[in-house]
Amino acid sequence: MNGFLHAEGKKILDGDGKEVLLQGWGLGNWFVPEGYMWLADHNENFDRPSRIDRTLRELCGDSYMDSFWQRWRERFIKREDIRYLHDLGFNSIRVPLSWRSLMDEQGSFKEETFELLDRLISWCRELEVYVFLDLHAAPGGQTGANIDDTEDDVPRLFMERKYQLQTIALWEEIARRYREEITVGGYDLLNEPIMPPFVNGDHDDLIPEERRFMGELAARVRQADPNHLLSIEGVHFASDPSAVDKVDSNMVLHFHYYGQEPSVKSLRPYLDRAEELDVPLWMGETGENSDRWYAAAYGLARAMGIGYNVWCWKKMDCSNSPLSIKVPEHYQAILDYTHGGEKPSEELSQKIMDQLLHNILIENCKKNESVCRHVLRKVPFSLQAADFDEFPGRGFSWGRTSKPDVSQDEDSYRQGTGMEIVNTKPSQEKKAIFDSMWERYVLRLSEGDYVFYTVLGASAASVEVEEEIPGNLEIRRLEGGVSVACKSGRYLLRTLYIS
């Protein structure tokens, strides 16, 4: 690491002027647990930190829970986690924080949390991993949902000045402590301010105040810390970049990318706003999808010079995070209780939580190695055939030499490439909340058509194919990737398998 990360035009540079492409993971569940990470999705009694704590206190008792969270935070992220993340090939982490873990109602700061952050930063300094500090749950709530730990799903940060003053004081303290720390890549001032109206009620009338306060907050942080990059998110799940202003000369436009078709078209609003503001673009939270979606989305992001941070590093019984926490024995009894079932005994409840504390250690987690192979396109992995390279473009990434380009309407996938993309399941239903249903698209290659896929370390490749007209389909391993060319005949290509 050489000097502070900083913005220069639309690039993030280090102190030597070298461009840095951020590739990392978010440490969700550490300071800001969410219900779905504990297998309690859509459960209002167990969906946010304060309600999880309240329920577990009913079951385990106050004295037990006072020590439980201390042990949870001590064990959830260890040096071995950061070492593993680094060795996988990632260079950054985003740390979601709750104001309640950093300060009390009277404004006194909690040294035990800052000690944990200092320890984390020391590990990251040693391993050259950038740390982004993210205020995920601000005083009063900036979002109006479970993720900011509000009690009534109202973003009161933009309604009551006392919460704004608390937030300013908290960020000034963070900036004061870390202003000289180059391992800290930047400050994500407010996660996902103001939910869309369809979530928990319409609070869009607060957007002007949100924009005003973001400017004030950025200015106060900058007074305390002249060095660090500021990360500024838009409203509506950080999906509306039009509400982001250039509040500082050293900032990135931070957006969240979930459940969309992995294409240039879906990225266009963010690209256009970054161009208008002349700032770098950071896909600061994304994920909760399938391996092949990861391979498509983050391969495209890298090709466009957009850094990304995938959500999230570790959660219970999952296949789409790098680490899966094993479910404690009898844990279902706790979930049943949150739905009105019989209350398990205090002894059993404590036993379940003790086992969870054991299971969250990295050495006791299941490693989903396929996840990071797909994120980074490291062999072996698979890819939808329709997700061939977008760049550098026609003549290298793709081409149609014997026929004119296929005309494509405005809603077509991979619009603008001119290749023939076939929708095989027009009436397909979503398999999960963030399923963009892009897997229905297959690539048709006719004589003279070819495509290229960027891959790290490919030695062999095969493709799931349907032969429409017999001929010759050629798969070749080239420097930097794999090419597929139709020499004769016509083929529908579904999935590319690379090893």
Kinemage of the C-alpha trace (Angstrom):
@kinemage 1
@onewidth
@group {chain A} dominant
@subgroup {mainchain}
@vectorlist {calphas} color= white
{ca met a 1} P 0.000 0.000 0.000
{ca asn a 2} L 1.350 3.362 -1.044
{ca gly a 3} L -0.417 6.415 0.282
{ca phe a 4} L -4.132 7.111 0.548
{ca leu a 5} L -6.644 5.962 -2.010
{ca his a 6} L -8.042 8.995 -3.786
{ca ala a 7} L -10.241 9.928 -6.704
{ca glu a 8} L -8.808 11.444 -9.858
{ca gly a 9} L -11.432 11.912 -12.519
{ca lys a 10} L -13.253 8.597 -12.820
{ca lys a 11} L -10.417 6.498 -11.402
{ca ile a 12} L -9.355 5.462 -7.909
{ca leu a 13} L -5.600 5.840 -7.486
{ca asp a 14} L -3.140 5.060 -4.708
{ca gly a 15} L -0.475 7.429 -3.437
{ca asp a 16} L 1.845 6.549 -6.330
{ca gly a 17} L -0.812 7.361 -8.911
{ca lys a 18} L -1.457 3.696 -9.711
{ca glu a 19} L -5.046 2.752 -10.480
{ca val a 20} L -6.667 0.443 -7.917
{ca leu a 21} L -9.589 -1.804 -8.838
{ca leu a 22} L -11.379 -2.694 -5.616
{ca gln a 23} L -12.437 -6.331 -5.399
{ca gly a 24} L -13.734 -7.460 -2.049
{ca trp a 25} L -16.386 -8.681 0.366
{ca gly a 26} L -18.702 -7.074 2.871
{ca leu a 27} L -18.501 -8.253 6.474
{ca gly a 28} L -22.243 -8.213 7.045
{ca asn a 29} L -23.542 -10.040 10.139
{ca trp a 30} L -20.589 -9.018 12.319
{ca phe a 31} L -21.852 -5.757 13.864
{ca val a 32} L -25.189 -5.624 12.022
{ca pro a 33} L -26.823 -9.076 11.932
{ca glu a 34} L -29.917 -9.469 9.767
{ca gly a 35} L -32.592 -12.091 10.179
{ca tyr a 36} L -32.063 -13.815 6.833
{ca met a 37} L -28.416 -14.397 7.752
{ca trp a 38} L -29.777 -16.424 10.674
{ca leu a 39} L -32.334 -18.304 8.505
{ca ala a 40} L -35.139 -16.021 9.698
{ca asp a 41} L -36.075 -14.277 6.454
{ca his a 42} L -39.332 -12.266 6.485
{ca asn a 43} L -39.594 -12.663 10.256
{ca glu a 44} L -40.455 -9.349 11.919
{ca asn a 45} L -39.564 -10.673 15.370
{ca phe a 46} L -36.029 -11.567 14.335
{ca asp a 47} L -35.123 -9.350 11.377
{ca arg a 48} L -32.703 -6.722 12.775
{ca pro a 49} L -30.040 -6.398 15.475
{ca ser a 50} L -32.256 -4.983 18.238
{ca arg a 51} L -35.034 -7.534 17.679
{ca ile a 52} L -32.599 -10.442 17.446
{ca asp a 53} L -31.076 -9.283 20.725
{ca arg a 54} L -34.484 -8.815 22.355
{ca thr a 55} L -35.636 -12.314 21.402
{ca leu a 56} L -32.423 -13.957 22.546
{ca arg a 57} L -32.587 -12.114 25.862
{ca glu a 58} L -36.078 -13.541 26.386
{ca leu a 59} L -34.631 -17.006 25.786
{ca cys a 60} L -31.128 -16.872 27.225
{ca gly a 61} L -31.309 -14.163 29.894
{ca asp a 62} L -29.674 -10.739 30.113
{ca ser a 63} L -26.418 -11.768 31.760
{ca tyr a 64} L -25.767 -14.446 29.139
{ca met a 65} L -26.522 -12.085 26.240
{ca asp a 66} L -24.294 -9.334 27.613
{ca ser a 67} L -21.326 -11.652 27.151
{ca phe a 68} L -22.712 -13.344 24.022
{ca trp a 69} L -22.351 -10.301 21.773
{ca gln a 70} L -18.868 -9.621 23.076
{ca arg a 71} L -17.869 -13.186 22.218
{ca trp a 72} L -19.700 -13.012 18.866
{ca arg a 73} L -17.765 -9.936 17.780
{ca glu a 74} L -14.502 -11.367 19.056
{ca arg a 75} L -14.905 -14.606 17.096
{ca phe a 76} L -16.873 -13.726 13.964
{ca ile a 77} L -13.931 -12.111 12.129
{ca lys a 78} L -10.447 -13.357 12.947
{ca arg a 79} L -7.092 -12.888 11.296
{ca glu a 80} L -7.664 -16.219 9.529
{ca asp a 81} L -10.707 -14.731 7.780
{ca ile a 82} L -8.667 -11.865 6.386
{ca arg a 83} L -5.830 -14.194 5.405
{ca tyr a 84} L -8.274 -16.465 3.561
{ca leu a 85} L -9.915 -13.500 1.803
{ca his a 86} L -6.506 -12.185 0.737
{ca asp a 87} L -5.320 -15.587 -0.458
{ca leu a 88} L -8.465 -15.994 -2.563
{ca gly a 89} L -7.402 -12.900 -4.508
{ca phe a 90} L -9.371 -10.007 -2.978
{ca asn a 91} L -7.951 -6.652 -1.938
{ca ser a 92} L -10.654 -4.943 0.135
{ca ile a 93} L -13.395 -5.325 2.717
{ca arg a 94} L -16.399 -3.208 3.668
{ca val a 95} L -17.279 -3.199 7.357
{ca pro a 96} L -20.961 -2.452 8.164
{ca leu a 97} L -21.259 -0.696 11.523
{ca ser a 98} L -24.128 0.190 13.819
{ca trp a 99} L -23.977 3.410 15.799
{ca arg a 100} L -25.097 1.428 18.851
{ca ser a 101} L -21.901 -0.620 18.706
{ca leu a 102} L -19.775 2.552 18.595
{ca met a 103} L -21.445 4.992 21.004
{ca asp a 104} L -24.103 5.129 23.709
{ca glu a 105} L -27.160 7.353 23.989
{ca gln a 106} L -25.145 9.963 25.900
{ca gly a 107} L -22.558 10.199 23.135
{ca ser a 108} L -19.730 8.319 24.850
{ca phe a 109} L -17.715 6.126 22.508
{ca lys a 110} L -17.349 2.395 23.078
{ca glu a 111} L -13.647 1.614 23.173
{ca glu a 112} L -14.200 -2.141 22.951
{ca thr a 113} L -15.582 -1.745 19.421
{ca phe a 114} L -12.800 0.574 18.301
{ca glu a 115} L -10.331 -1.969 19.673
{ca leu a 116} L -11.893 -4.618 17.436
{ca leu a 117} L -11.670 -2.271 14.448
{ca asp a 118} L -8.052 -1.438 15.276
{ca arg a 119} L -7.254 -5.147 15.417
{ca leu a 120} L -8.981 -5.737 12.083
{ca ile a 121} L -7.113 -2.854 10.462
{ca ser a 122} L -3.790 -4.193 11.763
{ca trp a 123} L -4.468 -7.557 10.084
{ca cys a 124} L -5.463 -5.801 6.869
{ca arg a 125} L -2.382 -3.579 6.979
{ca glu a 126} L -0.200 -6.673 7.220
{ca leu a 127} L -1.985 -8.361 4.299
{ca glu a 128} L -2.487 -5.188 2.206
{ca val a 129} L -6.278 -5.314 2.224
{ca tyr a 130} L -8.139 -1.994 2.143
{ca val a 131} L -10.817 -1.377 4.789
{ca phe a 132} L -13.938 0.679 4.057
{ca leu a 133} L -15.913 1.732 7.128
{ca asp a 134} L -19.650 1.736 6.446
{ca leu a 135} L -22.257 3.362 8.714
{ca his a 136} L -24.953 0.785 8.052
{ca ala a 137} L -27.191 1.787 10.948
{ca ala a 138} L -27.091 5.497 11.813
{ca pro a 139} L -28.725 7.229 14.794
{ca gly a 140} L -32.459 7.526 14.151
{ca gly a 141} L -32.157 5.360 11.061
{ca gln a 142} L -31.276 6.565 7.574
{ca thr a 143} L -33.079 3.825 5.659
{ca gly a 144} L -36.401 3.044 7.300
{ca ala a 145} L -36.036 -0.743 7.324
{ca asn a 146} L -34.529 -3.628 9.248
{ca ile a 147} L -31.055 -2.957 7.885
{ca asp a 148} L -30.669 0.315 9.826
{ca asp a 149} L -32.153 -1.176 13.013
{ca thr a 150} L -34.950 1.371 13.345
{ca glu a 151} L -37.804 0.412 15.624
{ca asp a 152} L -40.640 1.658 13.415
{ca asp a 153} L -39.160 1.654 9.881
{ca val a 154} L -39.042 5.440 9.614
{ca pro a 155} L -35.803 7.224 8.555
{ca arg a 156} L -35.778 9.688 11.432
{ca leu a 157} L -32.211 10.789 10.734
{ca phe a 158} L -33.697 13.176 8.171
{ca met a 159} L -36.508 14.294 10.471
{ca glu a 160} L -34.835 15.111 13.796
{ca arg a 161} L -31.736 17.244 14.240
{ca lys a 162} L -30.579 15.409 17.363
{ca tyr a 163} L -29.904 12.286 15.284
{ca gln a 164} L -27.995 14.294 12.703
{ca leu a 165} L -25.774 15.785 15.402
{ca gln a 166} L -25.094 12.297 16.799
{ca thr a 167} L -24.174 11.061 13.331
{ca ile a 168} L -21.833 13.991 12.741
{ca ala a 169} L -20.170 13.440 16.120
{ca leu a 170} L -19.700 9.741 15.377
{ca trp a 171} L -18.123 10.321 11.978
{ca glu a 172} L -15.898 13.085 13.338
{ca glu a 173} L -14.613 10.634 15.934
{ca ile a 174} L -14.002 7.918 13.328
{ca ala a 175} L -12.218 10.438 11.089
{ca arg a 176} L -10.115 11.723 13.981
{ca arg a 177} L -8.972 8.201 14.870
{ca tyr a 178} L -8.155 7.002 11.348
{ca arg a 179} L -7.153 10.157 9.464
{ca glu a 180} L -3.539 8.945 9.120
{ca glu a 181} L -4.334 5.262 8.435
{ca ile a 182} L -3.721 4.404 4.770
{ca thr a 183} L -5.115 0.888 5.239
{ca val a 184} L -8.531 2.514 5.592
{ca gly a 185} L -9.602 2.986 1.996
{ca gly a 186} L -12.490 5.304 2.723
{ca tyr a 187} L -15.652 6.163 4.601
{ca asp a 188} L -19.071 5.012 3.411
{ca leu a 189} L -21.036 7.786 5.115
{ca leu a 190} L -24.587 6.371 5.001
{ca asn a 191} L -25.732 2.998 3.735
{ca glu a 192} L -28.875 2.959 1.565
{ca pro a 193} L -30.596 6.164 2.669
{ca ile a 194} L -34.406 6.215 2.273
{ca met a 195} L -36.109 3.065 1.065
{ca pro a 196} L -38.239 3.031 -2.107
{ca pro a 197} L -41.899 3.875 -1.411
{ca phe a 198} L -43.065 0.311 -2.003
{ca val a 199} L -41.067 -1.078 0.943
{ca asn a 200} L -42.206 0.558 4.194
{ca gly a 201} L -44.119 3.640 3.127
{ca asp a 202} L -43.325 6.703 1.050
{ca his a 203} L -40.618 8.901 2.566
{ca asp a 204} L -39.438 10.473 -0.681
{ca asp a 205} L -40.395 13.894 0.673
{ca leu a 206} L -37.253 13.551 2.830
{ca ile a 207} L -34.888 13.230 -0.154
{ca pro a 208} L -34.086 16.985 -0.308
{ca glu a 209} L -33.127 16.899 3.381
{ca glu a 210} L -31.087 13.725 2.801
{ca arg a 211} L -29.116 15.484 0.075
{ca arg a 212} L -28.607 18.569 2.218
{ca phe a 213} L -27.440 16.535 5.195
{ca met a 214} L -25.111 14.388 3.081
{ca gly a 215} L -23.370 17.574 2.006
{ca glu a 216} L -23.135 18.804 5.596
{ca leu a 217} L -21.865 15.453 6.848
{ca ala a 218} L -19.222 15.216 4.119
{ca ala a 219} L -17.976 18.727 4.938
{ca arg a 220} L -17.696 17.956 8.655
{ca val a 221} L -15.843 14.698 7.999
{ca arg a 222} L -13.507 16.500 5.619
{ca gln a 223} L -12.667 19.074 8.283
{ca ala a 224} L -11.590 16.248 10.587
{ca asp a 225} L -9.839 14.193 7.902
{ca pro a 226} L -8.369 15.738 4.731
{ca asn a 227} L -7.103 12.419 3.421
{ca his a 228} L -9.709 9.720 2.954
{ca leu a 229} L -12.005 8.885 0.080
{ca leu a 230} L -15.702 9.486 0.784
{ca ser a 231} L -18.238 6.975 -0.518
{ca ile a 232} L -21.646 8.514 -1.305
{ca glu a 233} L -24.731 6.378 -1.923
{ca gly a 234} L -27.995 7.327 -3.586
{ca val a 235} L -31.500 6.684 -2.277
{ca his a 236} L -33.766 3.670 -2.881
{ca phe a 237} L -31.398 0.799 -2.002
{ca ala a 238} L -28.534 2.953 -3.379
{ca ser a 239} L -30.055 2.326 -6.804
{ca asp a 240} L -30.977 5.921 -7.736
{ca pro a 241} L -27.786 7.788 -8.648
{ca ser a 242} L -29.676 10.926 -9.633
{ca ala a 243} L -29.921 11.774 -5.912
{ca val a 244} L -26.119 11.758 -5.489
{ca asp a 245} L -24.387 15.129 -5.540
{ca lys a 246} L -20.689 15.880 -5.774
{ca val a 247} L -20.319 16.722 -2.106
{ca asp a 248} L -16.516 16.479 -2.127
{ca ser a 249} L -13.685 16.518 -4.646
{ca asn a 250} L -12.390 13.198 -3.279
{ca met a 251} L -15.438 10.906 -3.488
{ca val a 252} L -16.821 7.897 -5.285
{ca leu a 253} L -20.353 7.323 -6.522
{ca his a 254} L -21.393 4.194 -4.639
{ca phe a 255} L -24.262 2.068 -5.981
{ca his a 256} L -25.790 -1.288 -5.085
{ca tyr a 257} L -26.366 -3.929 -7.726
{ca tyr a 258} L -28.798 -6.732 -7.007
{ca gly a 259} L -31.149 -8.816 -9.116
{ca gln a 260} L -30.440 -7.175 -12.458
{ca glu a 261} L -29.440 -8.686 -15.762
{ca pro a 262} L -25.631 -8.414 -15.822
{ca ser a 263} L -25.330 -6.062 -18.774
{ca val a 264} L -24.071 -2.632 -19.789
{ca lys a 265} L -27.688 -1.550 -20.136
{ca ser a 266} L -28.392 -2.200 -16.441
{ca leu a 267} L -25.264 -0.244 -15.484
{ca arg a 268} L -26.022 2.710 -17.744
{ca pro a 269} L -27.717 4.986 -15.127
{ca tyr a 270} L -24.670 4.714 -12.852
{ca leu a 271} L -22.189 5.196 -15.680
{ca asp a 272} L -24.016 8.281 -16.895
{ca arg a 273} L -24.202 9.873 -13.426
{ca ala a 274} L -20.516 9.170 -12.755
{ca glu a 275} L -19.734 10.850 -16.069
{ca glu a 276} L -21.821 13.880 -15.128
{ca leu a 277} L -20.134 14.216 -11.733
{ca asp a 278} L -16.676 13.195 -13.013
{ca val a 279} L -16.150 10.745 -10.142
{ca pro a 280} L -15.213 7.049 -9.906
{ca leu a 281} L -17.927 4.422 -9.739
{ca trp a 282} L -17.972 1.731 -7.041
{ca met a 283} L -20.354 -1.225 -6.956
{ca gly a 284} L -20.110 -1.111 -3.185
{ca glu a 285} L -22.669 -3.798 -2.387
{ca thr a 286} L -23.861 -6.611 -4.634
{ca gly a 287} L -24.371 -10.355 -4.632
{ca glu a 288} L -26.834 -12.781 -3.004
{ca asn a 289} L -27.139 -14.566 -6.327
{ca ser a 290} L -25.895 -17.631 -8.201
{ca asp a 291} L -22.357 -18.579 -9.178
{ca arg a 292} L -22.955 -17.920 -12.876
{ca trp a 293} L -24.494 -14.530 -12.186
{ca tyr a 294} L -21.342 -13.678 -10.219
{ca ala a 295} L -19.157 -14.753 -13.151
{ca ala a 296} L -21.148 -12.602 -15.559
{ca ala a 297} L -21.650 -9.493 -13.395
{ca tyr a 298} L -18.153 -9.128 -11.950
{ca gly a 299} L -16.407 -10.116 -15.168
{ca leu a 300} L -18.272 -7.237 -16.792
{ca ala a 301} L -17.482 -4.877 -13.903
{ca arg a 302} L -13.759 -5.613 -14.133
{ca ala a 303} L -13.783 -5.064 -17.888
{ca met a 304} L -15.361 -1.640 -17.310
{ca gly a 305} L -12.981 -0.692 -14.512
{ca ile a 306} L -15.723 -0.759 -11.863
{ca gly a 307} L -14.661 -2.051 -8.446
{ca tyr a 308} L -17.113 -4.204 -6.503
{ca asn a 309} L -17.759 -5.471 -2.993
{ca val a 310} L -19.827 -8.652 -2.700
{ca trp a 311} L -22.366 -9.246 0.097
{ca cys a 312} L -21.682 -11.037 2.341
{ca trp a 313} L -18.672 -12.964 3.666
{ca lys a 314} L -20.290 -15.346 6.138
{ca lys a 315} L -23.855 -16.402 6.993
{ca met a 316} L -25.766 -19.441 8.130
{ca asp a 317} L -26.363 -22.494 5.910
{ca cys a 318} L -25.723 -20.871 2.533
{ca ser a 319} L -24.170 -21.695 -0.825
{ca asn a 320} L -23.608 -18.176 -2.228
{ca ser a 321} L -21.176 -16.741 0.348
{ca pro a 322} L -17.554 -17.857 0.741
{ca leu a 323} L -18.248 -19.208 4.231
{ca ser a 324} L -21.346 -21.045 5.441
{ca ile a 325} L -21.999 -21.239 9.182
{ca lys a 326} L -23.248 -24.655 10.251
{ca val a 327} L -26.701 -24.633 11.821
{ca pro a 328} L -26.536 -25.435 15.559
{ca glu a 329} L -28.352 -28.513 16.758
{ca his a 330} L -31.920 -27.714 17.918
{ca tyr a 331} L -31.719 -24.215 16.390
{ca gln a 332} L -35.142 -24.737 14.845
{ca ala a 333} L -36.603 -24.444 18.343
{ca ile a 334} L -35.501 -20.802 18.439
{ca leu a 335} L -36.919 -20.096 14.991
{ca asp a 336} L -40.201 -21.760 15.976
{ca tyr a 337} L -40.397 -19.536 19.059
{ca thr a 338} L -40.053 -16.399 16.926
{ca his a 339} L -43.140 -17.562 15.037
{ca gly a 340} L -45.179 -18.065 18.189
{ca gly a 341} L -44.109 -21.610 19.010
{ca glu a 342} L -43.217 -23.135 22.350
{ca lys a 343} L -40.481 -21.345 24.281
{ca pro a 344} L -37.349 -23.481 24.643
{ca ser a 345} L -35.731 -23.605 28.068
{ca glu a 346} L -33.008 -21.150 29.026
{ca glu a 347} L -30.545 -24.018 29.320
{ca leu a 348} L -31.291 -25.296 25.806
{ca ser a 349} L -31.273 -21.791 24.327
{ca gln a 350} L -27.859 -21.046 25.817
{ca lys a 351} L -26.540 -24.371 24.593
{ca ile a 352} L -27.708 -23.540 21.053
{ca met a 353} L -26.045 -20.118 21.162
{ca asp a 354} L -22.823 -21.583 22.566
{ca gln a 355} L -22.715 -23.934 19.623
{ca leu a 356} L -23.320 -21.021 17.247
{ca leu a 357} L -20.326 -19.203 18.761
{ca his a 358} L -18.274 -22.302 18.021
{ca asn a 359} L -19.618 -22.599 14.482
{ca ile a 360} L -18.880 -19.011 13.389
{ca leu a 361} L -15.116 -19.496 13.607
{ca ile a 362} L -13.691 -19.828 10.115
{ca glu a 363} L -12.164 -23.223 10.841
{ca asn a 364} L -15.634 -24.539 11.660
{ca cys a 365} L -17.382 -23.062 8.622
{ca lys a 366} L -18.009 -24.803 5.330
{ca lys a 367} L -15.983 -23.187 2.546
{ca asn a 368} L -17.998 -22.610 -0.621
{ca glu a 369} L -14.943 -22.517 -2.863
{ca ser a 370} L -17.008 -22.356 -6.044
{ca val a 371} L -18.318 -18.905 -5.106
{ca cys a 372} L -15.012 -17.060 -5.343
{ca arg a 373} L -13.880 -19.041 -8.379
{ca his a 374} L -16.922 -17.684 -10.197
{ca val a 375} L -16.534 -14.137 -8.851
{ca leu a 376} L -12.956 -14.008 -10.168
{ca arg a 377} L -13.443 -16.417 -13.099
{ca lys a 378} L -10.785 -18.765 -11.833
{ca val a 379} L -10.926 -22.350 -13.063
{ca pro a 380} L -12.861 -24.496 -12.708
{ca phe a 381} L -16.075 -22.531 -13.177
{ca ser a 382} L -19.019 -22.224 -15.549
{ca leu a 383} L -20.603 -19.347 -17.400
{ca gln a 384} L -23.760 -18.695 -19.387
{ca ala a 385} L -22.761 -18.812 -23.062
{ca ala a 386} L -24.666 -15.544 -23.653
{ca asp a 387} L -22.224 -13.787 -21.297
{ca phe a 388} L -19.338 -13.502 -23.729
{ca asp a 389} L -16.995 -10.529 -23.349
{ca glu a 390} L -18.423 -7.058 -23.914
{ca phe a 391} L -15.008 -5.426 -24.368
{ca pro a 392} L -12.949 -4.544 -26.317
{ca gly a 393} L -15.926 -5.203 -28.577
{ca arg a 394} L -16.735 -6.198 -32.142
{ca gly a 395} L -13.946 -7.907 -34.008
{ca phe a 396} L -12.384 -9.436 -30.908
{ca ser a 397} L -15.007 -10.080 -28.215
{ca trp a 398} L -17.594 -11.156 -30.757
{ca gly a 399} L -18.285 -11.081 -34.482
{ca arg a 400} L -20.622 -12.122 -37.269
{ca thr a 401} L -18.619 -12.418 -40.462
{ca ser a 402} L -20.942 -14.243 -42.851
{ca lys a 403} L -24.275 -12.573 -41.993
{ca pro a 404} L -25.454 -9.089 -41.045
{ca asp a 405} L -26.044 -8.340 -37.384
{ca val a 406} L -29.334 -9.479 -35.947
{ca ser a 407} L -31.589 -6.518 -35.170
{ca gln a 408} L -32.369 -6.216 -31.457
{ca asp a 409} L -35.148 -4.344 -29.731
{ca glu a 410} L -34.587 -2.084 -26.726
{ca asp a 411} L -35.424 -4.822 -24.209
{ca ser a 412} L -33.121 -7.496 -25.621
{ca tyr a 413} L -30.279 -8.940 -23.561
{ca arg a 414} L -26.779 -7.840 -24.592
{ca gln a 415} L -28.327 -5.070 -26.682
{ca gly a 416} L -25.819 -3.574 -29.084
{ca thr a 417} L -23.582 -6.582 -29.663
{ca gly a 418} L -25.542 -7.700 -32.718
{ca met a 419} L -25.212 -11.339 -31.715
{ca glu a 420} L -28.280 -13.569 -31.731
{ca ile a 421} L -29.549 -14.061 -28.173
{ca val a 422} L -32.560 -16.356 -27.835
{ca asn a 423} L -35.076 -16.173 -24.973
{ca thr a 424} L -35.898 -19.815 -24.337
{ca lys a 425} L -38.366 -19.288 -21.455
{ca pro a 426} L -40.420 -16.085 -21.918
{ca ser a 427} L -42.787 -16.990 -19.068
{ca gln a 428} L -40.142 -18.131 -16.569
{ca glu a 429} L -40.803 -17.392 -12.872
{ca lys a 430} L -38.166 -16.143 -10.430
{ca lys a 431} L -36.368 -18.794 -8.387
{ca ala a 432} L -35.300 -16.290 -5.712
{ca ile a 433} L -35.782 -12.626 -4.851
{ca phe a 434} L -32.682 -11.511 -6.767
{ca asp a 435} L -33.141 -13.851 -9.723
{ca ser a 436} L -33.056 -11.651 -12.849
{ca met a 437} L -34.102 -14.704 -14.909
{ca trp a 438} L -31.231 -14.008 -17.279
{ca glu a 439} L -30.434 -17.733 -17.421
{ca arg a 440} L -33.253 -18.107 -19.953
{ca tyr a 441} L -31.005 -16.498 -22.596
{ca val a 442} L -28.914 -18.711 -24.849
{ca leu a 443} L -26.534 -17.802 -27.625
{ca arg a 444} L -27.165 -18.902 -31.218
{ca leu a 445} L -24.080 -19.174 -33.398
{ca ser a 446} L -24.381 -19.554 -37.163
{ca glu a 447} L -21.611 -20.057 -39.689
{ca gly a 448} L -19.013 -17.323 -39.300
{ca asp a 449} L -20.048 -16.261 -35.793
{ca tyr a 450} L -17.564 -16.232 -32.912
{ca val a 451} L -17.303 -15.073 -29.300
{ca phe a 452} L -14.564 -14.746 -26.665
{ca tyr a 453} L -14.584 -15.257 -22.873
{ca thr a 454} L -11.908 -13.869 -20.549
{ca val a 455} L -10.719 -16.586 -18.140
{ca leu a 456} L -7.822 -16.912 -15.674
{ca gly a 457} L -5.733 -20.029 -16.278
{ca ala a 458} L -7.973 -22.009 -18.614
{ca ser a 459} L -6.583 -25.345 -19.790
{ca ala a 460} L -9.765 -26.889 -21.202
{ca ala a 461} L -13.321 -25.889 -22.049
{ca ser a 462} L -16.555 -27.513 -23.135
{ca val a 463} L -19.996 -26.180 -23.894
{ca glu a 464} L -23.542 -27.403 -23.366
{ca val a 465} L -24.912 -27.123 -26.881
{ca glu a 466} L -27.940 -27.975 -28.998
{ca glu a 467} L -27.117 -28.694 -32.629
{ca glu a 468} L -29.763 -27.097 -34.873
{ca ile a 469} L -27.907 -27.657 -38.156
{ca pro a 470} L -24.999 -30.126 -38.146
{ca gly a 471} L -21.617 -28.567 -38.747
{ca asn a 472} L -18.381 -27.701 -36.973
{ca leu a 473} L -18.186 -25.791 -33.674
{ca glu a 474} L -14.619 -24.931 -32.654
{ca ile a 475} L -13.585 -24.275 -29.035
{ca arg a 476} L -10.057 -22.934 -28.581
{ca arg a 477} L -7.981 -21.911 -25.615
{ca leu a 478} L -6.232 -18.622 -26.361
{ca glu a 479} L -4.089 -16.246 -24.333
{ca gly a 480} L -6.345 -14.746 -21.685
{ca gly a 481} L -9.376 -16.869 -22.329
{ca val a 482} L -11.469 -19.142 -24.539
{ca ser a 483} L -12.991 -18.586 -27.980
{ca val a 484} L -15.945 -20.386 -29.523
{ca ala a 485} L -16.438 -20.165 -33.281
{ca cys a 486} L -19.017 -21.688 -35.612
{ca lys a 487} L -17.216 -22.852 -38.729
{ca ser a 488} L -20.357 -24.335 -40.236
{ca gly a 489} L -23.871 -25.315 -39.222
{ca arg a 490} L -25.912 -23.628 -36.469
{ca tyr a 491} L -25.840 -24.142 -32.687
{ca leu a 492} L -27.600 -23.029 -29.527
{ca leu a 493} L -25.017 -22.549 -26.756
{ca arg a 494} L -26.264 -22.700 -23.167
{ca thr a 495} L -23.425 -23.086 -20.688
{ca leu a 496} L -19.644 -22.905 -20.972
{ca tyr a 497} L -17.630 -25.124 -18.598
{ca ile a 498} L -14.007 -24.118 -18.109
{ca ser a 499} L -11.263 -26.020 -16.298
